Amino acid sequence: DSALLNDSEVISRARQYMAYIFTETLELAGTRAIDCHHVNIVPSDIRIAVCNDPALRSLFKSCRMLWYGTK
């Protein structure tokens, strides 16, 4: 429905939700990188951070790129 895409409230909430997921994932991955004495966040830090968080794990459970590195 094109009317739904033009609704600024829906777009704003979607943006907030995506920002929350991105921030939470990077925060957990950054903590993991620090714990492992990495200078940068590496893909395994992101995988383990997502795997250890129940909410993120359920959100990304069908994301093949995260788990297998393929599309």
Beta strands, then each sheet from edge to edge (+ up, - down):
end
